[in-house]
Amino acid sequence: MLNRPVHMLAALPLSLLLVAGAAAVGRDAAFGAASPRLGDCRLPDVPTPARCGAFDVPENPDRPDGRHLSIAVAVLPARRMPVRRDPIAFFSGGPGQAAIDSAADIGLDLAATFTDRDILLIDQRGTGRSAPLACTLHAAGDEAASLAHFLPPAAVARCRDELAARADLTQYSFARFADDVEHVRRALGYGRLNLYALSYGTRATQVYLHAYPDSVRTAYLGSVVPIDVPIPLPFARVSQDVLDATIGACESDARCAAAFPALREETRQVFARLADGRVEVPVAGTERPVALDAGRVAERLRFMMYSPAGAADVPWTIHRAHQGDWKPLVDGILESARGFDHQFSAGVFLSITCAEDVRYITDAEVAAATAHTWLGDYRVREQRAACAGWPQATLPPGYRAPVVSSVPTLFVSGDVDPATPKAFADRVAKGFARHADLVLRGQGHSGWTRCAASAHATLVRTGSVEAIDTTCPATPRPPFRISP
């Protein structure tokens, strides 16, 4: 669910993918038995050399003689001496995004703030260069399926069969990722980690804290995903609230209100037409127009609201649809579909969400959580269908129990986040004895501001939440889009 630019990691020379040993990685196994080696490497759009390597781990720690994986690691070295041994470790979102892909944006942001600490980027198993479980779910020429489905059933089935032939899809959970992180931490000789996590990375942080509570010095949790809340169940209500707020903001803005004086009614009429099946759009490669799905449209609007800039386009996009111009929505849906394939490992996305979320959603919960929303049960139906035949991990006992921790933790939420509202951060924070809460007014999902960076710097520098200034100014809303 991360919504920041993604820079793809160029292929590293094989000479830099140096195996650091084949010690088993289970909770009771010996970590880091061999001396690790990292080699100099260059990452795209990163001006200074990094250090890269790969660490060997068994796919299934209960079968150490079976298939092994190479876990890709990149370190942006500290710039100032003396170098502290408690690095900043970034846990990316998704689930299914690769941390090293963010070296040129999030990585450099962190490196500029924490000059005396290494920035540690670990590609979660199944992502990036860590035995990737990549699939194309939205192929060119199959736009009709992409317009109907967030997860096209035929493509998901092909993906499952292709990946299952070379991977045990039950071994790509956050529990396994936690073991991999601990393996890397010990192998590199680091002390406790300062975790920086966004979106689903905050779920991974909770799992890591469950498993290795003494390995974390501080934690920054942005756009929090609780370990005991099954995603995507809350999306319909949360995104409806943010859409209503966006429409309300337009009504309170002189320019927007003048351009779209009946926006709320237009929105209702757009979804009424969609629900009745009255909207068909031409699609390249098909003989007949394709019916546009109401849930798919609502999901597109939800994704647009992840960022303030995207939210500023929502009134114009709805108005164009009401006027009969569906092209902005159709183009946006297809762009998002291609973006999913580009930015996410589909195998990891499904392996985690099927085992850790979707299986815990009940029919009664769906009815209550999605009633009277434009998104309705669309996302739940899509993910349930995809998970029906997907192999699912067996989670450790107590896996979904809320975390109880004394680690100093900063919880950061956007007040117009259509995925992870502040209530999620509040839910997780109940178990954290030492925490501070920061609300980024005017920010959506995984938002970043200089004020948030300053609060993070204070957290890491002091190892405490006591001195953190949580009075961040609001981010001005971008002007609403009025015309093409």
WOGI-V341380 format. One record per backbone hydrogen bond with DSSP energy under -1.0 kcal/mol. CO is the residue of the C=O (numbers start at 1). NH is the residue of the N-H. If there is no record, write none. Layout:
co=CO nh=NH
co=CO nh=NH
This chain:
co=13 nh=16
co=14 nh=17
co=16 nh=18
co=18 nh=54
co=26 nh=29
co=39 nh=52
co=41 nh=50
co=43 nh=46
co=50 nh=41
co=51 nh=75
co=52 nh=39
co=53 nh=73
co=55 nh=71
co=57 nh=69
co=60 nh=63
co=63 nh=66
co=67 nh=59
co=69 nh=57
co=71 nh=55
co=72 nh=123
co=73 nh=53
co=74 nh=121
co=75 nh=51
co=76 nh=119
co=85 nh=191
co=87 nh=194
co=88 nh=120
co=89 nh=196
co=91 nh=198
co=93 nh=97
co=96 nh=345
co=99 nh=102
co=100 nh=103
co=101 nh=7
co=102 nh=107
co=105 nh=109
co=106 nh=110
co=107 nh=111
co=108 nh=112
co=109 nh=113
co=110 nh=114
co=114 nh=117
co=115 nh=79
co=115 nh=80
co=116 nh=84
co=118 nh=88
co=119 nh=76
co=120 nh=90
co=121 nh=74
co=124 nh=127
co=126 nh=133
co=127 nh=130
co=129 nh=131
co=130 nh=126
co=133 nh=347
co=139 nh=142
co=142 nh=146
co=143 nh=147
co=145 nh=149
co=152 nh=156
co=153 nh=157
co=154 nh=158
co=155 nh=159
co=156 nh=160
co=157 nh=161
co=158 nh=162
co=159 nh=163
co=160 nh=164
co=163 nh=166
co=163 nh=167
co=168 nh=171
co=173 nh=177
co=174 nh=178
co=175 nh=179
co=176 nh=180
co=177 nh=181
co=178 nh=182
co=179 nh=183
co=180 nh=184
co=181 nh=185
co=182 nh=186
co=183 nh=187
co=184 nh=188
co=185 nh=190
co=186 nh=189
co=193 nh=217
co=193 nh=218
co=194 nh=89
co=195 nh=220
co=196 nh=91
co=197 nh=222
co=198 nh=201
co=199 nh=202
co=200 nh=204
co=201 nh=205
co=202 nh=206
co=203 nh=207
co=204 nh=208
co=205 nh=209
co=206 nh=210
co=207 nh=211
co=208 nh=212
co=212 nh=215
co=215 nh=193
co=218 nh=195
co=219 nh=410
co=220 nh=197
co=221 nh=412
co=222 nh=199
co=226 nh=229
co=230 nh=233
co=232 nh=235
co=234 nh=238
co=235 nh=239
co=236 nh=240
co=237 nh=241
co=238 nh=242
co=239 nh=243
co=240 nh=244
co=241 nh=245
co=242 nh=246
co=243 nh=247
co=244 nh=248
co=245 nh=249
co=246 nh=250
co=247 nh=251
co=248 nh=252
co=250 nh=253
co=253 nh=257
co=254 nh=258
co=255 nh=259
co=256 nh=260
co=260 nh=263
co=262 nh=266
co=263 nh=267
co=264 nh=268
co=265 nh=269
co=266 nh=270
co=267 nh=271
co=268 nh=272
co=269 nh=273
co=270 nh=274
co=271 nh=275
co=272 nh=276
co=273 nh=278
co=274 nh=277
co=279 nh=292
co=281 nh=290
co=283 nh=286
co=290 nh=281
co=293 nh=297
co=294 nh=298
co=295 nh=299
co=296 nh=300
co=297 nh=301
co=298 nh=302
co=299 nh=303
co=300 nh=304
co=301 nh=305
co=303 nh=306
co=304 nh=307
co=306 nh=445
co=307 nh=311
co=308 nh=312
co=310 nh=313
co=311 nh=314
co=312 nh=481
co=313 nh=317
co=314 nh=318
co=315 nh=319
co=316 nh=320
co=317 nh=321
co=318 nh=322
co=319 nh=323
co=320 nh=325
co=321 nh=324
co=326 nh=330
co=327 nh=331
co=328 nh=332
co=329 nh=333
co=330 nh=334
co=331 nh=335
co=332 nh=336
co=333 nh=337
co=334 nh=338
co=335 nh=339
co=336 nh=340
co=337 nh=341
co=338 nh=342
co=339 nh=343
co=340 nh=344
co=345 nh=349
co=346 nh=350
co=347 nh=351
co=348 nh=352
co=349 nh=353
co=350 nh=354
co=351 nh=355
co=352 nh=356
co=353 nh=357
co=353 nh=358
co=354 nh=359
co=357 nh=360
co=358 nh=361
co=362 nh=366
co=363 nh=367
co=364 nh=368
co=365 nh=369
co=366 nh=370
co=375 nh=378
co=377 nh=381
co=378 nh=382
co=379 nh=383
co=380 nh=384
co=381 nh=385
co=382 nh=386
co=383 nh=387
co=384 nh=388
co=387 nh=390
co=396 nh=399
co=398 nh=401
co=405 nh=433
co=408 nh=219
co=409 nh=436
co=410 nh=221
co=411 nh=438
co=412 nh=223
co=413 nh=440
co=421 nh=424
co=422 nh=426
co=423 nh=427
co=424 nh=428
co=425 nh=429
co=428 nh=431
co=429 nh=432
co=431 nh=405
co=434 nh=409
co=436 nh=411
co=438 nh=413
co=439 nh=441
co=440 nh=415
co=440 nh=443
co=441 nh=475
co=443 nh=416
co=449 nh=453
co=450 nh=454
co=451 nh=455
co=452 nh=456
co=453 nh=457
co=454 nh=458
co=455 nh=459
co=456 nh=460
co=457 nh=461
co=458 nh=462
co=459 nh=463
co=465 nh=468
co=470 nh=472
